[in-house]
Amino acid sequence: MTTGNEAPAFGGIFEPPASPLVRGEGVAAWRRIADEIEADIATQRLAPGTQLPTEAQLSARFGVNRHTVRRALAALAERGLLRANQGRGTFVENRPLSYPIGPRTRFSENILREHLEPGGEFLGAEEIPATPLVARALSVVAASPVLAVRSRRFADATPVSCGVMYMPLPRFAAFVDTYRSHLAVTPALAACGVADYRRLETRISARTATGEEAAHLNLAPGRLVITATGVDVCVDGVPILLAQTAFAADRVELVVSSDDQC
Protein backbone atom coordinates (compact mmCIF):
# COMPACT_ATOMS: atom_id res chain seq x y z
CA MET A 1 0.00 0.00 0.00
CA THR A 2 1.31 3.47 -0.85
CA THR A 3 0.75 6.76 0.91
CA GLY A 4 1.44 9.11 -2.00
CA ASN A 5 4.60 10.46 -0.33
CA GLU A 6 7.11 7.84 -1.48
CA ALA A 7 10.18 8.87 -3.44
CA PRO A 8 9.87 8.20 -7.18
CA ALA A 9 11.69 5.26 -8.70
CA PHE A 10 15.31 5.75 -9.84
CA GLY A 11 15.28 7.68 -13.10
CA GLY A 12 11.65 8.75 -12.67
CA ILE A 13 10.17 12.22 -12.94
CA PHE A 14 9.43 14.04 -9.71
CA GLU A 15 5.94 15.50 -9.42
CA PRO A 16 5.87 18.03 -6.56
CA PRO A 17 2.61 19.12 -4.98
CA ALA A 18 1.14 22.42 -6.18
CA SER A 19 1.69 24.91 -3.34
CA PRO A 20 3.05 28.34 -4.30
CA LEU A 21 5.54 30.09 -2.06
CA VAL A 22 4.26 32.30 0.72
CA ARG A 23 5.62 35.82 0.16
CA GLY A 24 7.12 38.25 2.63
CA GLU A 25 9.26 35.96 4.81
CA GLY A 26 12.50 37.90 4.24
CA VAL A 27 14.23 35.22 2.12
CA ALA A 28 14.75 35.54 -1.63
CA ALA A 29 12.31 33.38 -3.60
CA TRP A 30 15.06 31.57 -5.51
CA ARG A 31 16.80 30.65 -2.24
CA ARG A 32 13.59 29.27 -0.74
CA ILE A 33 12.98 27.19 -3.87
CA ALA A 34 16.55 25.88 -3.73
CA ASP A 35 16.19 25.05 -0.03
CA GLU A 36 12.95 23.16 -0.64
CA ILE A 37 14.42 21.10 -3.45
CA GLU A 38 17.57 20.43 -1.41
CA ALA A 39 15.42 19.22 1.51
CA ASP A 40 13.63 16.81 -0.83
CA ILE A 41 17.01 15.50 -2.00
CA ALA A 42 18.25 15.10 1.59
CA THR A 43 15.16 13.12 2.60
CA GLN A 44 15.26 10.97 -0.56
CA ARG A 45 11.90 12.30 -1.69
CA LEU A 46 13.96 13.26 -4.71
CA ALA A 47 15.99 10.11 -5.23
CA PRO A 48 19.31 10.00 -7.11
CA GLY A 49 18.69 9.99 -10.87
CA THR A 50 15.21 11.52 -10.59
CA GLN A 51 14.29 13.96 -13.34
CA LEU A 52 12.88 17.29 -12.18
CA PRO A 53 9.91 18.92 -13.92
CA THR A 54 10.64 21.57 -16.55
CA GLU A 55 11.34 25.18 -15.61
CA ALA A 56 7.84 26.10 -16.79
CA GLN A 57 6.27 23.43 -14.58
CA LEU A 58 8.33 24.50 -11.56
CA SER A 59 7.44 28.14 -12.22
CA ALA A 60 3.75 27.25 -12.11
CA ARG A 61 4.23 25.03 -9.05
CA PHE A 62 5.98 27.77 -7.01
CA GLY A 63 4.11 30.74 -8.50
CA VAL A 64 7.29 32.52 -9.68
CA ASN A 65 8.84 33.41 -13.02
CA ARG A 66 11.23 31.08 -14.86
CA HIS A 67 14.24 33.29 -14.14
CA THR A 68 13.74 32.71 -10.40
CA VAL A 69 13.50 28.94 -10.92
CA ARG A 70 16.56 28.96 -13.19
CA ARG A 71 18.61 30.74 -10.51
CA ALA A 72 17.58 28.18 -7.88
CA LEU A 73 18.49 25.24 -10.12
CA ALA A 74 21.81 26.85 -11.05
CA ALA A 75 22.70 27.28 -7.37
CA LEU A 76 22.00 23.58 -6.71
CA ALA A 77 23.99 22.55 -9.80
CA GLU A 78 26.96 24.62 -8.59
CA ARG A 79 26.88 22.60 -5.37
CA GLY A 80 26.78 19.31 -7.25
CA LEU A 81 23.23 18.37 -6.22
CA LEU A 82 21.68 18.64 -9.69
CA ARG A 83 22.90 17.87 -13.20
CA ALA A 84 21.55 19.50 -16.37
CA ASN A 85 21.71 17.26 -19.45
CA GLN A 86 21.27 19.28 -22.61
CA GLY A 87 18.16 18.17 -24.46
CA ARG A 88 17.12 15.77 -21.68
CA GLY A 89 16.39 17.89 -18.61
CA THR A 90 17.62 18.37 -15.05
CA PHE A 91 18.35 15.39 -12.80
CA VAL A 92 19.33 14.76 -9.20
CA GLU A 93 22.95 13.68 -9.15
CA ASN A 94 23.49 9.96 -8.62
CA ARG A 95 25.53 8.69 -5.69
CA PRO A 96 29.28 8.62 -6.48
CA LEU A 97 30.21 5.37 -8.19
CA SER A 98 33.13 3.38 -6.85
CA TYR A 99 35.94 3.29 -9.41
CA PRO A 100 38.89 1.03 -8.47
CA ILE A 101 42.34 1.94 -9.77
CA GLY A 102 44.81 -0.93 -9.63
CA PRO A 103 47.18 -3.03 -11.75
CA ARG A 104 44.42 -3.96 -14.22
CA THR A 105 42.21 -0.89 -14.36
CA ARG A 106 39.51 -1.30 -17.04
CA PHE A 107 36.78 1.31 -17.45
CA SER A 108 33.99 -0.95 -18.73
CA GLU A 109 34.60 -3.59 -16.06
CA ASN A 110 34.54 -0.94 -13.32
CA ILE A 111 31.23 0.49 -14.53
CA LEU A 112 29.61 -2.93 -15.00
CA ARG A 113 30.69 -3.85 -11.46
CA GLU A 114 28.49 -0.97 -10.27
CA HIS A 115 25.56 -2.45 -12.27
CA LEU A 116 25.63 0.47 -14.70
CA GLU A 117 25.97 0.52 -18.49
CA PRO A 118 29.36 1.77 -19.74
CA GLY A 119 29.54 4.01 -22.79
CA GLY A 120 31.90 6.30 -24.60
CA GLU A 121 32.28 9.00 -27.20
CA PHE A 122 35.25 9.44 -29.54
CA LEU A 123 36.18 13.14 -29.59
CA GLY A 124 39.06 13.07 -32.05
CA ALA A 125 42.66 11.97 -32.67
CA GLU A 126 45.80 13.56 -34.01
CA GLU A 127 49.52 12.99 -34.40
CA ILE A 128 51.56 15.39 -32.28
CA PRO A 129 55.19 15.75 -31.17
CA ALA A 130 55.75 14.30 -27.71
CA THR A 131 56.02 16.91 -24.97
CA PRO A 132 58.74 16.32 -22.35
CA LEU A 133 56.11 14.92 -19.94
CA VAL A 134 54.69 12.53 -22.55
CA ALA A 135 58.16 11.52 -23.72
CA ARG A 136 59.29 10.64 -20.18
CA ALA A 137 56.13 8.62 -19.49
CA LEU A 138 56.39 6.63 -22.72
CA SER A 139 60.21 6.36 -22.75
CA VAL A 140 60.48 7.98 -26.16
CA VAL A 141 62.57 10.87 -27.49
CA ALA A 142 61.09 14.31 -26.93
CA ALA A 143 59.25 15.66 -29.99
CA SER A 144 58.98 12.17 -31.52
CA PRO A 145 55.54 11.44 -33.04
CA VAL A 146 52.82 10.19 -30.70
CA LEU A 147 49.11 9.57 -31.18
CA ALA A 148 46.75 11.67 -29.03
CA VAL A 149 43.19 10.29 -28.71
CA ARG A 150 40.48 12.30 -26.93
CA SER A 151 37.28 10.79 -25.58
CA ARG A 152 34.69 10.96 -22.83
CA ARG A 153 33.13 8.07 -20.96
CA PHE A 154 29.65 7.44 -19.57
CA ALA A 155 27.87 5.41 -16.90
CA ASP A 156 24.18 4.93 -17.75
CA ALA A 157 24.41 7.86 -20.22
CA THR A 158 25.82 10.18 -17.52
CA PRO A 159 29.29 11.55 -18.40
CA VAL A 160 31.78 10.59 -15.70
CA SER A 161 35.16 11.28 -17.29
CA CYS A 162 36.95 12.83 -20.25
CA GLY A 163 40.56 12.98 -21.25
CA VAL A 164 43.34 12.18 -23.66
CA MET A 165 45.48 9.09 -24.26
CA TYR A 166 48.98 9.21 -25.76
CA MET A 167 50.67 6.29 -27.54
CA PRO A 168 53.96 6.08 -29.48
CA LEU A 169 53.89 5.96 -33.26
CA PRO A 170 54.09 4.14 -35.59
CA ARG A 171 53.39 1.16 -33.30
CA PHE A 172 49.83 2.29 -32.45
CA ALA A 173 48.76 3.74 -35.80
CA ALA A 174 45.93 1.17 -35.99
CA PHE A 175 44.52 2.13 -32.59
CA VAL A 176 42.12 4.84 -33.78
CA ASP A 177 39.94 2.81 -36.15
CA THR A 178 39.31 0.05 -33.61
CA TYR A 179 38.78 2.47 -30.74
CA ARG A 180 36.29 4.51 -32.77
CA SER A 181 34.32 1.31 -33.47
CA HIS A 182 34.43 -0.28 -30.00
CA LEU A 183 34.96 2.77 -27.74
CA ALA A 184 37.12 0.56 -25.55
CA VAL A 185 40.88 0.54 -24.99
CA THR A 186 41.51 -3.21 -24.66
CA PRO A 187 40.33 -4.27 -28.16
CA ALA A 188 42.03 -1.22 -29.70
CA LEU A 189 45.34 -2.20 -28.11
CA ALA A 190 44.79 -5.80 -29.20
CA ALA A 191 44.50 -4.56 -32.80
CA CYS A 192 48.01 -3.19 -32.34
CA GLY A 193 49.40 -6.49 -31.06
CA VAL A 194 49.07 -5.86 -27.30
CA ALA A 195 47.35 -8.93 -25.86
CA ASP A 196 47.60 -7.82 -22.24
CA TYR A 197 48.72 -4.77 -20.27
CA ARG A 198 48.77 -3.44 -16.73
CA ARG A 199 48.86 -0.11 -14.92
CA LEU A 200 52.38 0.87 -13.88
CA GLU A 201 51.41 3.97 -11.90
CA THR A 202 48.59 6.46 -11.35
CA ARG A 203 49.00 10.00 -10.04
CA ILE A 204 45.81 11.49 -8.58
CA SER A 205 45.07 15.14 -7.93
CA ALA A 206 42.16 17.61 -8.01
CA ARG A 207 41.49 21.00 -9.56
CA THR A 208 38.78 23.17 -11.04
CA ALA A 209 37.40 21.90 -14.36
CA THR A 210 38.44 23.73 -17.50
CA GLY A 211 35.70 25.15 -19.68
CA GLU A 212 36.08 22.24 -22.11
CA GLU A 213 35.94 19.65 -19.32
CA ALA A 214 32.88 21.30 -17.77
CA ALA A 215 31.11 21.15 -21.14
CA HIS A 216 32.05 17.49 -21.74
CA LEU A 217 30.98 16.45 -18.22
CA ASN A 218 27.86 18.63 -17.94
CA LEU A 219 29.33 20.43 -14.93
CA ALA A 220 28.49 23.88 -13.66
CA PRO A 221 31.38 26.37 -14.02
CA GLY A 222 33.83 26.17 -11.14
CA ARG A 223 33.12 22.53 -10.22
CA LEU A 224 35.97 20.26 -9.19
CA VAL A 225 37.37 17.34 -11.16
CA ILE A 226 39.60 14.53 -9.92
CA THR A 227 42.52 14.06 -12.29
CA ALA A 228 44.26 10.72 -12.80
CA THR A 229 47.44 10.46 -14.86
CA GLY A 230 48.18 6.80 -15.53
CA VAL A 231 50.90 4.92 -17.38
CA ASP A 232 50.15 1.47 -18.81
CA VAL A 233 52.82 -1.05 -19.80
CA CYS A 234 52.70 -4.31 -21.75
CA VAL A 235 53.83 -7.65 -20.29
CA ASP A 236 57.50 -6.94 -20.97
CA GLY A 237 57.30 -3.67 -19.02
CA VAL A 238 57.54 -1.32 -22.01
CA PRO A 239 55.31 1.79 -21.61
CA ILE A 240 52.56 1.84 -24.21
CA LEU A 241 49.99 4.40 -23.07
CA LEU A 242 49.76 7.59 -21.02
CA ALA A 243 46.22 8.56 -20.02
CA GLN A 244 45.31 11.95 -18.55
CA THR A 245 41.72 11.70 -17.29
CA ALA A 246 39.41 14.17 -15.55
CA PHE A 247 36.61 12.60 -13.46
CA ALA A 248 33.54 14.52 -12.29
CA ALA A 249 34.32 14.74 -8.57
CA ASP A 250 30.66 14.50 -7.50
CA ARG A 251 30.06 11.33 -9.55
CA VAL A 252 33.14 9.18 -9.02
CA GLU A 253 34.99 7.92 -5.96
CA LEU A 254 38.44 6.67 -6.94
CA VAL A 255 39.50 3.63 -4.92
CA VAL A 256 43.19 2.70 -5.00
CA SER A 257 43.38 -1.08 -5.03
CA SER A 258 46.16 -3.69 -5.00
CA ASP A 259 43.78 -6.34 -6.37
CA ASP A 260 45.11 -7.73 -9.65
CA GLN A 261 41.54 -7.86 -10.94
CA CYS A 262 41.24 -4.04 -10.76
N, C-alpha and C positions, 0 to 999 in steps of 0.2 A: 504494500500500500504506500502511496506517495502523499506528501503533504503539500506539494507545489513549491517548496523552498529548496529542493535539492539542487546541487550544482549540476550544470549541464554535462553531458558526456564529453570526453576528450575530443577536441576538434569541432564541437558543436557551436551553435550561435547563441549567445547570451541574450535573453529577452528580459530586460529590467522592467519593474513595475512602473506605471505612469504616475509620477508624483513630482510635479515641478518644484524647484527650489523655493524656499521661503526667503523673501528679500529682507534686507535691513538688519543682518546679524553681524555686520562689521567685517566680514571676510569676503574677499573677491570671489565672484561666481565661479571663475575657472578653477580656483583653488579648492572650493567646496566640491566641485564635480570631481576633480582629481582625487581628493580625499575619499570620496564615496566609492569611486572605482577601486582605489587602492585597498580600502577596507574589504570590498568584495573579493579581491585577490587574496588578501591575507586570511580570510575565512574559508577559502576554497569555493565560495559561491561562484566565483569566476575561476574555473579550473585551468591549469596550464594547457595551452593549445586552443582555448576557447576563442571563437571569433566574436568581436564586439559588433553591435549594430553600426550602421553607417553614421556619418556625421549628421546627416539630416534627421535620422531617427533619434539620435541622442539629443539633438537640438529640440525636437518636439517633446521628448521625454522630460527634459529638464526645464523647458520653457525659456531657452536662451538662444542667441544667434549661433551660427556655425563657427564664427571666429572664436567665440568663447570656448566651445567644445574643442576646437582644434588646438587651442593653447593648453587646455587640460591634458589632452592626449599627448601633445609634444612633451610636456613636463614629465609624464610617466614614461615615455619612451627614452628620454634623457637619463632616467634613473634605471633603465633596463627592465622595467616591468611590462612594457608593451613593445610589440614589433609590428611595424607597418610593412606589408608586402605589396609592392606596386601592382595594381590590377586585381588584387585578391582581397584586400581589406586589412584591418588591424586585429592583432591576436595577442593574447596573454602569452608572455614568454614561457617556454617549456622549462622544466627543471634542467639544470646543467647535466649533460651526459658525461659519463665516465669514459675517458679516452686514455687507455694505457700506452705508455711509451717504453719500449724495451728493445731487446735484441732483434725481434722480428715484428716490428711495428707495421701493421697493414690497415689502411683506412677502412676498407669495406668490412673486414672482419671485426674491427672495433665497433662499427656502427651496427652491424648485425647482432653483435653480442648484447647490445642495448635494446634489441627487438625493434629496431628502426630500419628504414629502407635507405641504403646508401645511394648517392647520386653524384654526378659531376657535370661540369661544363668546361669545355676547352676554350680558353680565352686567347690563344695565339702562341706562335713559336717563332724564334728567329736565331740566326747564327750571330754571335757576338764575340769580341775578344775577351779572354778571361781577365777579370780584375785581379789584383793581388790576393784578395780574400778568396775568390773562387779558385784561383790557381793553387793556393796553399791547400785548400780543402781537397781538391781533386788530384794533387801531386802532378800538376802539369806546369809548363812554362807560362809565365805571365804573358798575356796578350795572344796566346794560342787560341784557336777557334773552339768555342764550346756552344752547345745547344741550350737555349733558354726557353722553357715551356711554362706558360702561365695558365692557371686553372683556378676554379673554385669548387668546393665540395659541399654536398648537402646531406642532411639527415631528415628523412620524411619531408623533402622539398624545402626545408629550412636551411639557408646557408650557414655553415658552421666554420668554414675556413676558406682562405684564398692564399695564393702564393706563387712562387716560381721555383722550378727545378732546373739545375744546371748539370749537363753531362758532357764529357769530352767527345770531340769529333776527330776523325770520322767514325769512330766505333759505334756511336749511337745515332747515326743518321736515319736509321729505320724506325726510331722510337716514335716519331710524331704520328705517322699514319696509323699505327696500331693503337696508340693512346687516344687519338681522336675517335676511333671506332669503339673502343672498349671503356674509355674513361677510367682506366685502372693502370697502375704502375707495373704490377707483376707481369701481366701478359705482354706489355710493351717492352719490358726488359728482356723477356723470354724471346721476343722477336729479334733481339740484338745478340742472342747467344748467352744470356745470363739466366741460368736455370734456377739459381738460388742466390739470396743476398741477405745481409743482416745490417742492423744499425750499429755503427761504430761509436757514435757519440751524438748527444742532443744537448744544445745550449738553450735554456729557457729564460725568457725575460718578459717584460710588459711595458707598454707605452700607449700613447693615444693613437687611435686609428688615423691613417692618412685619409684624405678625401676619397681616393680611389678605393681603399679598403672599406671605408664606411659605405660607399655605394654598392660594392660587391656583396657585403654582408648585411645589408639593410639595417645599418646602425645609425643612430642619431649622431650628429656631429659631437666630437669630444669624448665619445665612448672609448673604453679601454679594449685593447686586444692583447692576447698572450702570444708572444712570438716564440717559435721553435725553429732553431737552425740545426738540421740534422745531416750527418754524413753517412751514406750507405756504402758498404764494400761487398765485393763478391767473395766466394769461398776462399780464394787465395789471398784475401786481404787487400786487394787493389781497390782504391776508391773509385766508385762509378757514378755517384749521384750526390749532389748537394741540394737540399731542399730548405727554402726559407718560407715558413708558413706563418700566417697570422690567423689566430683562432678568436672568434667572438667570445670575450671573457665571460659574458653572462650565460653562454650556452654550453661551454665545454669546461670540464674539470680534468686537467692533465694529471695522470697518475704514473709516476715513474716506477717501473716494474723490472725485476730481475728475471721474470718468468720467460723462458725461451719461446713460449707460445705467443708472447706479446711483441 
